[in-house]
Every structure is written in structure tokens, then in C-alpha cells.
Amino acid sequence: MKFGRTEARETEPVKPVADEHVDAVLPHVAPQDAAMVQLQPLTGMRPREVVMLRATRL
């Protein structure tokens, strides 16, 4: 769909949270949760994708 093609209102794109805000939260969460939060920007994963990760043996 192209901009202005319908009467639907256009919304601003959702931007990422500032790194300073993320860094401020990390000391207050469990180590596993902190690792998950740090993994997301490195991989581009969505929250659900990070939560679904499981360790496996090869």
C-alpha cells in the first residue's frame, strides 16, 4: 500500500528504545532476562523469538 492511497490515517513509525533506557533497566532484571534484552538488538529478533529459544545438544 502506498502513502496517501486511502483515507486511513498514517502513523509515525515505531522507533527503537534508546540504549540509555535499556542500560538503565539491565541491573534491575534477572540475568537471564538481561541476556535476552541484550540479544535482541544484536540479532533483530522479536521478543517472542527470543523467548522461544531453547538450548539443545548436538
Backbone as CSV, one residue per row, in Angstrom:
resi,resn,N_x,N_y,N_z,CA_x,CA_y,CA_z,C_x,C_y,C_z
1,MET,0.852,-1.171,0.000,0.000,0.000,0.000,0.895,1.230,0.000
2,LYS,0.578,2.189,-0.804,1.376,3.402,-0.904,0.782,4.513,-0.045
3,PHE,1.635,5.410,0.397,1.236,6.549,1.213,0.169,7.369,0.489
4,GLY,-0.896,7.715,1.235,-1.934,8.570,0.695,-2.930,7.902,-0.227
5,ARG,-2.885,6.607,-0.355,-3.782,5.906,-1.274,-5.171,5.690,-0.702
6,THR,-5.285,5.706,0.617,-6.584,5.514,1.253,-6.834,6.643,2.244
7,GLU,-7.996,6.611,2.849,-8.355,7.609,3.854,-7.825,7.236,5.244
8,ALA,-7.173,6.053,5.348,-6.653,5.614,6.640,-5.595,6.597,7.123
9,ARG,-5.595,6.824,8.425,-4.637,7.772,8.968,-3.251,7.140,8.968
10,GLU,-2.258,7.928,8.641,-0.869,7.466,8.626,-0.274,7.682,10.011
11,THR,0.382,6.677,10.528,1.004,6.805,11.850,2.515,6.904,11.703
12,GLU,3.137,7.460,12.728,4.590,7.557,12.735,5.179,6.164,12.937
13,PRO,6.300,5.872,12.317,6.938,4.566,12.533,7.375,4.420,13.993
14,VAL,7.312,3.198,14.492,7.757,2.930,15.855,9.268,2.819,15.831
15,LYS,9.932,3.594,16.687,11.393,3.602,16.722,11.883,2.788,17.909
16,PRO,13.133,2.329,17.855,13.670,1.548,18.973,13.853,2.407,20.219
17,VAL,13.864,1.743,21.352,14.107,2.413,22.627,15.571,2.846,22.665
18,ALA,15.835,3.988,23.265,17.210,4.488,23.374,18.060,3.534,24.213
19,ASP,19.302,3.345,23.810,20.213,2.456,24.528,20.351,2.838,26.003
20,GLU,20.308,4.120,26.306,20.436,4.569,27.698,19.310,4.008,28.569
21,HIS,18.114,3.925,28.016,16.976,3.388,28.767,17.141,1.890,29.000
22,VAL,17.611,1.198,27.988,17.831,-0.251,28.117,18.913,-0.506,29.158
23,ASP,20.022,0.222,29.065,21.132,0.046,30.003,20.703,0.328,31.445
24,ALA,19.796,1.268,31.642,19.326,1.606,32.983,18.492,0.492,33.601
25,VAL,17.826,-0.299,32.781,16.954,-1.370,33.268,17.729,-2.650,33.591
26,LEU,18.797,-2.911,32.863,19.506,-4.183,32.969,19.912,-4.578,34.389
27,PRO,20.400,-3.667,35.236,20.781,-4.085,36.589,19.597,-4.514,37.467
28,HIS,18.397,-4.218,37.044,17.202,-4.474,37.859,16.425,-5.717,37.434
29,VAL,16.920,-6.437,36.443,16.227,-7.645,35.982,17.121,-8.861,36.201
30,ALA,16.519,-10.025,36.167,17.268,-11.275,36.332,18.312,-11.405,35.214
31,PRO,19.429,-12.074,35.502,20.482,-12.221,34.489,19.985,-12.828,33.173
32,GLN,19.074,-13.794,33.260,18.539,-14.407,32.044,17.755,-13.388,31.227
33,ASP,16.976,-12.563,31.901,16.191,-11.541,31.203,17.106,-10.479,30.598
34,ALA,18.146,-10.103,31.321,19.099,-9.117,30.806,19.761,-9.646,29.534
35,ALA,20.123,-10.927,29.541,20.740,-11.524,28.364,19.788,-11.500,27.177
36,MET,18.518,-11.751,27.432,17.526,-11.736,26.359,17.362,-10.332,25.783
37,VAL,17.349,-9.339,26.667,17.212,-7.946,26.221,18.430,-7.539,25.390
38,GLN,19.617,-7.967,25.802,20.830,-7.620,25.074,20.938,-8.354,23.741
39,LEU,20.357,-9.528,23.647,20.414,-10.324,22.427,19.565,-9.732,21.303
40,GLN,18.439,-9.135,21.646,17.509,-8.645,20.624,18.122,-7.669,19.626
41,PRO,18.782,-6.598,20.052,19.319,-5.676,19.040,20.478,-6.263,18.232
42,LEU,21.155,-7.243,18.806,22.274,-7.862,18.087,21.809,-8.769,16.959
43,THR,20.608,-9.314,17.098,20.113,-10.293,16.142,18.911,-9.822,15.338
44,GLY,18.219,-8.795,15.817,16.995,-8.352,15.161,15.804,-9.218,15.510
45,MET,15.946,-10.041,16.554,14.840,-10.911,16.967,13.725,-10.093,17.611
46,ARG,12.531,-10.607,17.469,11.380,-10.056,18.189,11.347,-10.700,19.567
47,PRO,10.654,-10.066,20.533,10.622,-10.640,21.882,10.177,-12.099,21.905
48,ARG,9.153,-12.429,21.161,8.656,-13.812,21.160,9.717,-14.785,20.647
49,GLU,10.486,-14.369,19.646,11.519,-15.235,19.107,12.609,-15.512,20.136
50,VAL,12.957,-14.513,20.922,13.975,-14.706,21.961,13.453,-15.654,23.029
51,VAL,12.207,-15.475,23.438,11.623,-16.319,24.483,11.532,-17.773,24.019
52,MET,11.342,-17.994,22.735,11.184,-19.355,22.222,12.512,-20.107,22.090
53,LEU,13.641,-19.417,22.243,14.935,-20.087,22.127,15.081,-21.175,23.191
54,ARG,15.675,-22.267,22.797,15.923,-23.381,23.718,17.326,-23.889,23.483
55,ALA,18.020,-24.260,24.543,19.335,-24.869,24.422,19.152,-26.335,24.007
56,THR,19.987,-26.793,23.101,19.928,-28.180,22.667,21.335,-28.748,22.583
57,ARG,21.422,-30.048,22.613,22.703,-30.713,22.420,22.814,-31.149,20.977
58,LEU,24.018,-31.119,20.481,24.243,-31.600,19.115,24.654,-33.043,19.112
